[in-house]
Amino acid sequence: MSDTLLVEDRGSVRLLTLNRPDKLNALDVELTKALGDALASADIDGSVRAIVVTGAGHAFCAGADTSEFKDLTSANEKRVAERAELTLRVQSLPRSVSKPVVAAARGVAVGGGAGLALAADMLVVASDLRFGYPELKHGLIPALVMTSMSRHFGPKLAFELIGTGRLLTGRELADLGIANRVTTPDAVIEEALDIAQMLVTRPHRAMAASKTLLHQVEDLDFDAAMQAGRDANILMRSFSRETS
């Protein structure tokens, strides 16, 4: 595992810590690969029942490491495509893995870091958090985080965040129903771990099926969503009455 990502098990909870504090945990290729691999590994590890993602130091994640952008040009089409695919994978995995994912964000969560925070199933934020999408100021498009942004904020606020670069506070995220908890910077990781420890007490097959269904119905019209719920209801009857 790369030194840019710390992996620690707290019982059945796997804690993944982005570990580039001097770069505000910006996502370079190495860290992005490591995080994607760690999420996929946790998903298939039977000893892991929940995942917490956080950042070392005083920031969650400052988005993509722009120092690598000098090589991402039309002259390097293969590298550009590979980087886009890598970003797609790491932004999609928190939603697609079967285990619940809790993000613990403090300091800064912008660009891809904001996308990663939104991709988690639950979000704990610190009171000092500054959250947003400054890409347009630099001539960039928040392309691979726009799907989650528009679904969480709706088109009007999403456009404001993109167009103006306005940064939201942790309290504003909670008031909007985006963050589940607001706490102090020093307590944000422990709060997320406490939530994760509660989640692991739920029967794991029912938890995984519930997460899958929740995201599935989000993309369906009412009738199709109800049919998906019916199918999950039938599937549930095949579960043994697990208690853990």
Secondary structure as UniProt FT lines:
FT   TURN            3..4
FT   STRAND          5..10
FT   TURN            11..12
FT   STRAND          13..18
FT   HELIX           21..23
FT   TURN            24..25
FT   HELIX           29..44
FT   TURN            46..47
FT   STRAND          50..55
FT   TURN            57..58
FT   HELIX           66..71
FT   HELIX           74..76
FT   HELIX           77..96
FT   STRAND          101..105
FT   STRAND          108..110
FT   HELIX           112..119
FT   STRAND          122..126
FT   TURN            127..128
FT   STRAND          130..132
FT   HELIX           135..138
FT   HELIX           143..145
FT   HELIX           146..164
FT   STRAND          168..169
FT   HELIX           170..175
FT   TURN            176..177
FT   STRAND          181..183
FT   HELIX           185..187
FT   HELIX           188..199
FT   TURN            200..201
FT   HELIX           204..218
FT   HELIX           222..236
FT   TURN            237..238
//
